[in-house]
Amino acid sequence: MTTHTRRLASVVLAGAAVIGAACQEPPPAAAPPPPEVYVADVVQRDVPVYLDLVGQAKGFQDVDIRARVEGFLESVNFREGSTVRKGDLLYEIDRKPLEATLAQARADQATADARLQKANNDVARYTPLVAKQAVSQQELDNAKSEQDAAKSQLEAAKAAVEKSTLDLGYTRITAPIDGLIGTTQVKAGNLVGRGESTLLTTISQINPMLFRIGVTEADYLRITRRVQAGGVQRDKVQIALTLSDGGVYPEPGKVNAVERAVDPTTGTLGIELLFANPQLILRPGQYGRVRVLIEEKPGALLVQQRAVQELQNLYNVAVVEGTKVAFRTVKVGLRVDNMWVIEEGLKLGDKVVVEGLQRIQDGMTVTPKPAPAAPAAGEAK
């Protein structure tokens, strides 16, 4: 065999080997394992249903202290922001002009009294003389008219003295109630009371404290029906207050008063709640969140919120039966911390996917693993 022939045979054999290798089918690839998902049981427990409302505190009594007479303020006799007692001296207004007015009124009273005495004497003297025709009836009638006028003048003078005495007393402004006094709106030397009763400061009785909230008509009816059904007495409704720092106020609240009518502009009914305030923590104007227990929902079914998917107002959960996934449409209810109450679509004992939802489809085979336990349920919202 020549060299050329041997080379040609080698090329033919190599080509045949290549064609034979190309015609062989590759071994099938191994199927991927089923995706892992974490599942949790549907749990059942009694759920307290709460109503959360934002409100504002105000004093049990908020009394504006005003100047009732005109004059220059001589002194401010309290420490701003302190607690005062009923009768404590707060302000003093210059007394001298009013003392002069009182002296003039007393002088006018004395003059009117003298005139009345003279008129009484004239009537007493003229009465027997008329019977003897020593004086005319006209003179007696004039004397009686003078007597009536003098009586009226004396009454007016007494009223002026009484008013001047009251005005003089108003120069000493005292606390009408026990409470917390605010900052003063005027300082010593200011003219107060000219043309109006100048606001000086405000005193608030803050133990107990009132907390005002607005309840919608629907929520008010829910609470009222529960009370009427005997579920709870009005003064036994559980009311808790959460302050702006997130802390829960230690004293429970109770209903103090309910407004007569619904506010047409907001559609809410005003309710005043009463909270004891022995440590004076609450102050007028503070905001907080009131939580009112409406009802107890017994035997509610709950799942973790992350197990629920929402799409176009439809709620779905993935239920694992053995190793198969089935998506179900459910009706959700209240949210309880990180749990969701399920009204329809699930039953006790179902296992729902809480992690790995993005990797599964309806009817898919999965490898379920137990999810970490969710925290205990708290209050419903």
C-alpha positions in Angstrom: 0.0 0.0 0.0 1.4 3.3 -1.0 1.8 6.2 1.4 -1.0 8.1 -0.4 -3.3 5.2 0.0 -2.6 4.8 3.7 -3.3 8.5 4.3 -6.6 8.3 2.5 -7.7 5.3 4.5 -6.8 7.1 7.8 -9.0 10.1 6.8 -11.9 7.8 5.9 -11.7 6.0 9.2 -11.5 9.2 11.2 -14.5 10.6 9.4 -16.5 7.5 10.0 -15.6 7.7 13.7 -16.8 11.2 13.9 -20.1 10.5 12.1 -20.7 7.5 14.4 -20.1 9.6 17.5 -22.5 12.3 16.3 -25.2 9.7 15.7 -25.2 8.5 19.3 -27.9 10.1 21.6 -26.6 11.9 24.8 -27.6 10.4 28.2 -30.7 12.0 29.7 -30.1 14.9 32.2 -31.1 14.2 35.9 -34.5 15.8 36.9 -34.2 18.7 39.4 -35.3 17.9 42.9 -38.7 19.4 44.1 -38.3 22.9 45.5 -38.2 23.3 49.2 -40.9 25.3 50.9 -41.6 26.1 54.5 -45.0 25.4 55.8 -47.0 26.3 59.0 -50.2 24.8 60.5 -53.4 26.7 60.5 -53.9 27.5 64.2 -57.1 28.1 66.2 -57.5 30.3 69.2 -59.8 32.8 70.8 -59.1 36.3 69.4 -59.9 39.5 71.3 -61.2 42.2 68.9 -60.0 45.7 69.6 -60.9 49.1 68.3 -58.0 51.6 68.0 -58.8 55.3 68.1 -56.6 58.4 68.3 -57.6 61.0 70.8 -56.5 64.0 72.8 -56.3 64.6 76.6 -57.8 67.5 78.3 -58.2 68.5 82.0 -61.1 67.3 84.0 -61.7 71.0 84.6 -60.0 73.7 82.5 -60.6 77.1 84.1 -59.5 80.3 82.4 -58.4 82.9 84.9 -59.4 86.4 83.7 -59.2 89.9 85.0 -62.7 91.1 86.0 -61.8 94.7 86.7 -59.6 97.3 84.9 -56.3 98.2 86.4 -52.5 97.8 86.3 -51.2 94.4 87.4 -49.1 94.8 90.5 -47.8 91.2 91.1 -47.8 87.6 89.9 -47.8 85.4 92.9 -47.3 81.8 91.6 -44.7 79.7 89.9 -45.7 78.9 86.3 -46.4 75.2 85.7 -46.8 74.4 89.4 -49.7 72.9 91.4 -51.9 75.4 93.1 -54.6 75.0 95.8 -58.1 76.5 95.8 -57.8 80.0 97.3 -54.1 80.5 96.6 -53.4 84.2 95.6 -52.4 84.3 91.9 -52.5 88.0 90.9 -53.0 91.4 92.5 -54.3 94.5 90.6 -53.6 98.0 91.8 -56.4 98.7 94.4 -56.1 102.5 94.8 -58.4 103.6 92.0 -61.1 101.2 93.1 -60.7 102.1 96.8 -61.4 105.7 95.7 -64.4 104.6 93.8 -65.7 102.7 96.8 -65.2 105.7 99.1 -67.2 107.9 96.6 -69.9 105.3 96.5 -70.1 105.2 100.3 -70.3 109.0 100.4 -73.2 109.0 97.9 -74.9 106.4 100.0 -74.6 108.6 103.1 -76.0 111.5 101.1 -78.9 109.4 99.9 -79.6 108.2 103.4 -79.7 111.8 104.7 -82.2 112.8 101.9 -84.4 109.9 102.9 -84.4 110.8 106.5 -85.4 114.4 105.6 -88.2 113.1 103.3 -89.4 110.7 106.1 -89.5 113.7 108.5 -91.4 115.8 106.1 -94.0 113.2 105.5 -94.4 112.5 109.2 -94.8 116.3 109.9 -97.2 117.1 107.1 -99.6 114.2 107.6 -101.3 115.5 110.8 -101.2 119.1 109.5 -103.2 118.1 106.5 -105.9 116.8 108.8 -106.0 120.2 110.5 -105.8 121.9 107.1 -102.6 123.6 108.2 -100.8 122.5 105.0 -102.3 121.6 101.7 -102.7 118.0 100.4 -100.4 119.0 97.5 -97.5 119.7 99.9 -98.0 116.2 101.5 -98.1 114.6 98.1 -94.9 116.3 97.2 -93.3 115.2 100.4 -94.3 111.6 99.7 -92.9 111.8 96.2 -89.6 113.1 97.6 -89.7 110.2 100.1 -90.1 107.6 97.3 -87.3 109.2 95.2 -85.0 109.3 98.2 -85.7 105.6 98.8 -84.8 104.8 95.2 -81.7 106.9 95.4 -80.6 105.1 98.6 -81.1 101.7 97.0 -79.0 102.8 94.0 -76.3 104.1 96.3 -76.2 100.8 98.2 -75.9 98.9 94.9 -73.1 101.2 93.9 -71.3 100.5 97.2 -71.8 96.7 96.8 -70.5 96.8 93.2 -67.5 98.9 94.2 -66.8 96.4 97.1 -67.0 93.5 94.7 -64.7 95.2 92.2 -62.2 95.9 95.0 -62.3 92.3 95.9 -61.6 91.3 92.3 -58.2 93.0 92.5 -57.0 89.9 94.4 -57.3 87.0 92.0 -57.2 83.6 93.6 -57.3 80.0 92.3 -60.9 78.7 92.0 -59.9 75.0 92.0 -57.0 72.8 92.9 -54.9 72.0 89.8 -52.0 72.6 87.5 -51.5 76.3 86.5 -50.1 77.3 83.2 -47.8 80.1 82.1 -49.0 83.7 82.8 -50.2 85.6 79.8 -49.4 89.0 81.4 -46.6 90.4 83.5 -46.6 92.9 86.4 -47.1 96.4 85.1 -49.5 95.5 82.3 -52.9 97.1 82.1 -55.6 94.4 82.2 -59.4 94.4 82.0 -59.8 97.4 79.8 -62.9 96.8 77.6 -62.7 93.0 78.1 -61.9 90.4 80.7 -58.2 89.8 79.9 -57.1 86.2 80.0 -54.3 85.8 82.6 -53.7 82.1 82.7 -55.4 78.7 82.8 -55.7 76.1 85.6 -56.4 72.5 84.8 -57.5 69.8 87.2 -55.5 66.9 85.8 -56.3 64.1 88.3 -58.4 62.5 86.9 -57.9 63.4 83.2 -60.4 63.3 80.3 -59.4 61.8 76.9 -61.6 62.7 74.0 -62.0 60.3 71.0 -64.3 60.2 68.0 -66.0 56.9 67.2 -67.7 56.2 63.8 -71.4 55.4 63.8 -70.7 51.7 62.9 -68.2 51.2 65.7 -70.5 52.9 68.2 -73.3 50.6 67.2 -71.1 47.6 67.6 -70.1 48.6 71.1 -73.6 49.6 72.1 -75.1 46.3 70.9 -72.5 44.4 72.8 -73.4 46.3 76.0 -77.1 45.9 75.4 -76.7 42.1 74.8 -75.2 41.8 78.2 -71.7 41.0 76.9 -70.2 43.7 79.1 -71.4 46.5 81.3 -70.7 50.0 80.1 -68.4 50.8 83.1 -66.6 47.5 82.6 -65.5 48.0 79.0 -61.8 47.4 78.8 -60.0 50.6 77.7 -56.2 51.0 77.4 -54.2 54.0 76.5 -51.0 54.0 74.5 -48.9 57.2 74.7 -46.9 58.8 71.9 -43.7 57.0 73.0 -45.3 53.6 72.5 -45.7 52.9 76.3 -49.0 51.7 77.7 -50.4 54.0 80.3 -50.8 52.0 83.6 -54.2 53.2 84.6 -57.3 51.7 82.8 -59.9 54.0 81.4 -63.7 54.2 81.6 -66.4 55.9 79.7 -67.3 59.3 81.3 -69.7 60.8 78.8 -71.1 60.4 75.3 -72.0 63.3 73.0 -75.7 64.0 72.3 -75.3 63.9 68.5 -73.1 62.7 65.7 -70.9 65.4 64.2 -72.2 65.8 60.6 -68.9 67.1 59.4 -66.8 64.0 60.5 -69.5 61.4 60.9 -68.2 60.5 64.4 -69.6 60.6 67.8 -67.6 62.2 70.5 -66.8 60.2 73.6 -65.0 61.3 76.8 -63.0 58.7 78.6 -61.8 59.1 82.2 -58.3 58.1 83.4 -56.9 58.4 86.9 -53.7 60.4 86.8 -52.1 60.1 90.3 -48.5 60.6 89.0 -49.6 63.6 86.8 -48.1 61.9 83.7 -51.0 63.0 81.5 -51.2 66.6 80.5 -53.8 68.6 78.6 -53.3 68.5 74.8 -51.4 65.1 74.8 -52.2 62.7 71.9 -52.5 59.0 72.4 -54.1 55.8 71.0 -57.0 54.3 72.8 -57.7 50.6 72.5 -61.2 49.4 73.3 -62.1 45.8 73.6 -65.2 45.3 71.4 -65.7 41.5 71.5 -64.1 38.1 71.8 -64.0 36.0 68.6 -63.9 32.4 69.8 -62.2 29.6 67.9 -60.8 31.8 65.1 -58.5 30.2 62.4 -55.3 32.1 61.9 -52.3 31.9 59.5 -49.2 33.9 59.3 -49.7 37.1 57.2 -46.8 36.2 54.9 -48.7 33.1 53.8 -51.4 35.2 52.2 -51.1 36.7 48.7 -53.3 39.5 47.5 -54.1 40.1 43.9 -56.9 42.4 42.7 -58.6 42.2 46.1 -58.5 38.4 46.0 -56.6 36.6 48.8 -54.9 33.3 48.1 -52.9 30.8 50.1 -50.9 27.7 49.0 -51.9 24.6 50.9 -49.6 21.6 50.9 -51.3 18.2 50.9 -48.6 15.5 51.2 -46.1 16.9 48.7 -48.6 18.6 46.3 -49.4 22.3 46.3 -52.9 23.6 45.8 -53.8 27.3 45.8 -57.0 28.3 47.5 -58.9 31.6 47.5 -59.7 32.6 51.1 -61.7 35.2 52.9 -59.6 37.1 55.4 -60.8 38.8 58.6 -58.9 40.7 61.3 -55.2 41.0 61.6 -53.7 39.9 64.8 -50.0 41.0 65.2 -48.3 39.0 62.4 -51.3 36.6 62.0 -54.4 36.9 59.8 -57.8 35.5 60.7 -59.2 33.4 57.9 -63.0 33.5 57.7 -63.5 31.0 54.8 -61.3 28.7 52.7 -59.2 26.8 55.3 -59.8 24.3 58.0 -57.9 23.3 61.1 -55.1 21.0 60.2 -54.2 22.5 56.9 -50.6 23.3 56.2 -49.9 26.6 54.3 -46.7 27.7 52.6 -45.2 30.7 54.4 -41.8 30.8 52.6 -41.0 29.9 49.0 -44.2 31.0 47.4 -42.4 32.6 44.5 -41.0 29.2 43.4 -44.1 27.2 43.2 -47.2 26.8 41.1 -50.6 25.1 41.5 -50.2 21.3 41.4 -46.4 21.3 41.8 -44.6 18.7 43.9 -42.6 20.3 46.7 -40.5 19.3 49.6 -42.2 20.8 52.7 -40.3 21.8 55.8 -41.7 23.1 59.0 -41.4 26.9 59.4 -40.2 28.5 62.6 -43.0 29.1 65.1 -44.8 32.4 64.8 -45.0 34.6 67.9 -48.1 34.3 70.1 -51.1 36.2 68.8 -51.9 39.5 70.4 -54.8 41.9 69.8 -56.9 42.1 66.8 -57.1 45.3 64.8 
